[in-house]
Amino acid sequence: MASAMLSLASACPSASLSAHENLKVKLKPGSASLSFNKEKSNLFINTKSSGRISMVAVVNASRFEGVTMAPPDPILGVSEAFKADTHESKLNLGVGAYRTEELQPYVLNVVKKAENLMVERGENKEYLPIEGLAAFNKVTAELLFGADNPVIKQQRVATVQGLSGTGSLRLAAALIERYFPGAKVLISSPTWGNHKNIFNDARVPWSEYRYYDPKTVGLDFEGMLADIKAAPEGSFVLLHGCAHNPTGIDPTPEQWEKIADVIQEKNHIAFFDVAYQGFASGSLDGDAASVRLFAARGMEILVAQSYSKNLGLYAERIGAINVVCSSADAAARVKSQLKRLARPMYSNPPIHGARIVANVVGDPSLFNEWKAEMEMMAGRIKNVRQKLYDYLSAKDKSGKDWSFILKQIGMFSFTGLNKTQTENMTNKWRVYMTKDGRISLAGLSLAKCEYLADAIVDSFHNVS
């Protein structure tokens, strides 16, 4: 009887049955009948056995019939497709996660030491305050701005631990929606795929400013300035502090000065996303130069931080939102409202990653070891970037200039390949990447550079 019930449930889905007031189907003489009640959206089987009648509910029509299947995430979906592929030459250049030369995940030695310290101290797992671990908030703000920066000494920075970069951006978006109603956020074209999702879900309006120039595979600086100037006064301008994602194209120090000029003239607020401090160039101070430039001008700014890349703490979800204010009093009020927003959103942040960061950044010995490991990781990416350029230049006989590969910085390279060409990269060459032409050099080894160069040259010249 159980099997009969299951087969009937699948043969008569609720969507088709709902068109009838009551539906009855005879299963076997004297044994059972099936009925559907429209008002209650219930499907029943009536059974007769030894003179008794029993009624069993088989299917309840789902209240979620109107929920459609969401498309796969454009970045994380690449990894899912990669895992399903069994081809021996497959290469995953989609997700921005560091890999060793053997293309294996890497846990920093300094992270292991910091975790051992936690075990030795017997630290507990009690709830953190809403704003996070105090030791973490202190060292992360000092790492970003410099311990001797006036904004630190004058207590003008409101720092709240967030759920990595994404959660920190989302918390800031909630702050904008509540206290700057109607204010628009300007986002670079292109940008990290999740930026638009974050502001859409926070109900913060956004528009794009020109950034990437496909003709030069470089920065459209004049277009960028023009669009920032044309934006409504008081807009928030989302800037990538270093290693722009997805292009790897950063403004020069002189260009950063001009960007700051325009933002000040228009009374805009700069909103930095800093996901690669120390990981882009190997220098923590160098990669924070853009943020410190704006702070030195006395500008009020927002800065979201992440430790996913530079400490390899991807799964720990550790980051922070920093708001630089004109006074300590304003910073205290902003921090109180960030905490108020965080409380119903996720209550309080996780402790494990925060303690790792506090231990590493707060200990001179571990801090120096971390800097050395970051330089090693950044150096490996620079090496594969150079090797890829060498192979592209040697194999492409068309005279195309591939030097933009070397001018870009950080984990990613924007190849200039279009959607059809990237599909050829995946379908023919088993190179998994995002459809916008971005590749993660962190997932490339020196041994695979020639193979990747062959795939790029083929796709660029033989697919339109």
N, C-alpha and C positions, 0 to 999 in steps of 0.2 A: 504493500500500500504506500509506503514512503516514497518509492521510486515513481509511482504513478502520480503522487502529489507534486513531486519536483518537476516532472515532465510537463504536467499541465500548467504549472506556474510559469514555465519558460515559454510554453506554446501560446499562452494567452496573456501577453503583457498588459499591465494596467492601463497603458495609454490607449490601447484599442478597445478594451472592455468598457472604458468609461463612457463610451458612446451609447451604451445600453442601460436601461433602467435596472433590469434584473436578467442575468444570463444563467441558464441551467443546461448542463451537459450530462447526459447519462453515461456512466462509465461501464457498468456491467449490470445486467438485470438483477435487481434485488440487493446490489452491493453498495453503490455510492452515486452521488450526484454532485455537480459543481455549481455554485451560484455566486453572483457578483452583486453587491449592493452599492449602487451609485452614490447614495448620500454619504455613506461611511467609507467609501473607497476600499472596501474589504473583500477579499476573495475567500470563499469558504468551501470546504468539502464536507458533505453530509454522509456519514457512513452508517450502515445498518448491520448490526451483528447481534444475533441471539435476541432479537426483538427490541434491542436498544438503539437509540439514535445519538450519535456524537457529532459535534460540529467543531472543526479545527480551523483556525485562521492560518491561511497559507501565505498570502502576500498582502502587505499594506502599500498602497500607492505612495511613492516618495514625495515628500514636500519639497524635495530638491530637484524635481524634474527640470526646472528652469535653469539650473546651474550647468553651464557649458564647460567643455574641456578646455583648460587653459593651454596656450601654446608653450612649448619647452622654452626655458630660459636661453637666450641667445648665446650666453657664455658657458653656463654650467651644462647646457644641453650638448655642447661640443664634447665634453668629457664623457657623457653618457654614451654618445655615439662611438667615441674612441674605444671605450671599454667593450662595446659589443662587437667591434671589428677584430677578427682573428688573423689578419694579414701580418706577416712577420716584419714588414717594412713600415708599419704604421708609426705616425709621429704626432704627438699631441702638443700643438702650439697655441691652444685656445686659452686655458685658464692661466692667470698670472701667478704661478707658484714656482718657487725656485727648485731646481733639480741639480743633482750632482752630474759630473761628466758621464756617469753610468745611467743617467736619467732616473735616479731614485730620489725620493723625498729626503730632505736633510734637516736634522735636528741639531741646532747649534750646540757646540760643546759648552758654551757659557750658560746656555739654558739648562742643560743637565746639571751643571754645578749649582745654579740658583735653586733648582728643584731639590737637590740633595740638602741644601741649607734649610729648606722648609721642613724636610723630614727630620733633620737633626734637631731643629728647634721645637718639634712637636706642635706646630701651629694648628689651631683649630679651624673649623669650617663654619663659624658663626656668620650671621648676616652682616654684610657691610652696611654702612650708612647709605642713604639714597645717593649722595654725591660720590660714593666710592671710597677706595682706600686712600687715606690722607697722605701716606708716604708716596704713593703712586702719583697723586695729583701734584704734589710738590715737585718731584723729579721730572715729570713729563713736561710741565710748564717751563722749568729751567732748561730742559733739553731743547725745547722749541725756541725760546727767546734768548737764552743765555742767562746764567744765574745772576749776573751783574746788571742785567737790563733794568732800566728805570721802571718799566711796567711791572716787573717782579718786585722790586724793592718798595714801590709805592702801593703794592697790593691792588693793582688795577686790572688784574686778570681773574675772571671767574672761570674756574676749571672744574668740570664735572666728568667723572669717568663714564664712558659710554660703551656700547656694545660694538667695539671696533670702529672702523671708519664709517660704515654704513649706519650703525645705530647713532653715532655722534652727529652725522649729517641729518638724520631723521629727527633727532631731538632739537637741533637748531632750526629745522624747517617748522617744527611745531611752535617754537618761540616766535619765528617770523609771522606765522599765520595768526597768532594770538595778539601780538603787540605791534605789528606793522600790517594791519589788514589792508589788502589790496596791493601791497608792494610786490613788485615783480622781481624774479630772480633771472639774471642773464647767464646763460650756459653756453660754453664754447661749442662750435660746430666743426668737428664731432666732439663727443665727450664720452666718458665712461657710461656704459649702457644703463646703469642703475640710477644715475643722477635724476633722469626724468621721472622714473618710477617713484622715487622718494618724494619729489615735490608734488607730483600728481596725487599721491596718497595723502599728503599733508594739506592738500587743497591750496597750494601756493602757486599762483600763476607764474609762468616762465616763458622766455623767448630765447632765441639763439643769437650769438654774435659770431661773426666770421672769424675763423682761426686757421683752418688748413687751406692751403692753396695747392690744388691738384696739378697746376702747371709747373710749379717749382718743387713740389713735394716738400714744401716748407711753410713758414708762417706767413699768413696774410695780415701783416701787422697794420697796414693802413686801414684795411677793412675792419679789423678788430677795434681800433681806436674810433673809427667813424660810428660803429654800431653802439659802442659804450657812450659816446657823446650824444647819440640820438635817443637814448633810453630816457624814460621819465625820471626826473630828479628824485633822488632817494632810493633808487633801485639797489638791489644786492647783486654784486658781480662775482660769480663763482669762478675762482681761479685755481689752477693746479700749481701748488707751490714749487714742484720740481717734477721732472720726468712725466710730462703730460701724457695722459692715457686717453685715447689709444695711439696718438701719433709719435710720442717720444720727442716732439719738437718743443723747445722751451724758448721764451724770450731771452735776449741778452740782458746783462745788467743795465745797459743804457736804455733798452726798451722797457724794462720794468719801471725805471724812473718815469718815463713818459706815460705809462699806464697809470701809475700812481697820481701823476699830475691831472689826468683826465678824470679819474675817480674823485679826486678832491674838488675839482672845478664843478663837477655835476652834483656834489653832495651825495654821492653814492656810498655804499658800505661794501668793502671788500670782504669776500667770504672764501677763505682758502681751504682746499682739500689737500692735506699733506699725508700721502700714503707711502712715501718712499724716502723719508729723511735718512740720509746716510747710505741708503741702498742704491741710489741713482748714480752718484759720483764716487762714493766711498768716503765722503766727508760729511759729517753731521752738520757742521757749521756752514759749509758751502751750500748744502741742500736747503738750509733754512734762511738763506740770504734774502729771498724775496719777501718772506713774512717779516723779517727783522727790519727791512727797508721801510715797510708801511708803518710798523710800530714806532720806528725812530722819528717818523714825521708827525707823531701824535695822533694818528688816525685810529678811530674805533673800528675794530675788525673782528671777524669770527674765523676760527681755525679748527677744523676737524682733523684729528690725528688717528693713525692706525699703526699697530705694531705687528701686523700680519706678515709683512714682507721683511722689514729690517731685522726682526728677531725670529722670524719664522713661526710666529704664534698664530697661524691661520685659524685653528680650531678653538683657540682660547677666547676669541672675540674680545680683544682688549684694545681700547683706544680712548679718546677723550674729545670733548668739545671745549674750546677755550674762547672766551669773549673778552677782548681788550676794551676797557671802558675809559672814559675821561677822568674818572675819580674812583677812589676805593669804595665810596658809598654806593655809586652806581653799580660797581662790580658785585657788591654784596647783595644788592636787590636783584640783579640779573641771575646770580647764582641761586637765590631763593626760588625764583620762578622756574629755572631749569629743573630744580629738584621737584617742584610742584608738578611739572609736566611729566617727569620721569616716573613719579610714584604710581599713577594709574596705567602707565605704559608697560613697565617691567619691574616696578617696585625698587629694586636695587641691583647693582651689577655683580658679576661673578668675581671671585677673589683670586683664583689660581694665577691667571695671567698677570693680574695687577701686582702680586707679590714677586713674580719673576722679574718684571720690569723694575720694581722698586729695588730688588736685590742687585740687579745688574747695573743699573744707572747710579745707584747710591753707593756702590762699592768701587773705589778707584781701581783695584786690581781687575775685577770682573769687567769694569767699564772699558779698560784698555784692551782686554782680551776680546770684548765684543767688537770694538772698532777694528781690530785686526781681522776678525772673521767677516765683518761687513766688507772690508777692503778686498778680501779673498773672493767673496761672492760677486761683488761688483766687477772685480777683475776678470772672473771667468766669463761673465756676460760680455764684457768688452772684447775678450779674445774671440768668442764665437761671432760677435758682430764683425770684427775685422776679417775673420776667416770666411764668413759668408760673402762679404764684399769682394774679397780676393777671388773667390770662385765665380761669382756673378760677372765680374769684370773679365775674367779669363774665358768664360764659356759663351758670353753674349757677344757675338761678332757684329752686332748692328750699330755699335758705337754709342749705345745708350749710356748715360751717365748714372751710375749707381751710387755715387758718393753721398747721397742723402742718407744712406744706411749708416754711414759713419758720423754724420752730423746729428743724428737723433741720439737720445740719451735714455738710459734706464732699461727697464725690463722689456719694453715693447718696441717694435718697429712697424711703421705703417708702410706697407709695400707698394701701395698704389694700385693693387689688383682690384678689379671690380667683382661683383657678386658672381657672375658667370665664370670668371677666372678662378675664384676661390672654390667654386663647386668642382672645377676640373682638378684643383689641387687635392681635394678630398676624394672624389670619385676615381680618379686615375692614379694619383700618387699616394693616396692614403695619408695625406697631410691634413690634420684637423685644425681648423682655425675659424675665427669669426668671419662673417660675411662681408664685413667692412674692409677686409684686407689686412687686419692687424695680426701680427704673429708675436708670440711670447718667446723671446730669445732665452729666457730662463729655462725653457723646456727643450732647448737645443744643445747638442753636444758637438764637439769639434769633429767627431767621427761622422756626424750626420750632415755637416755643412755642405758637402758636395752634392749629396742626394737632394737636399732642399734647394740648392742653386739650380739643379737640373729641372726640378719641378716648377720653380718660379719662371725660369726662362721659357720653358715649354708653354706654361699657362699664359704668360705675358704676350708672346709672339704668335701662338697658334690658336688662341681662343679670344674672340672679340667680346 
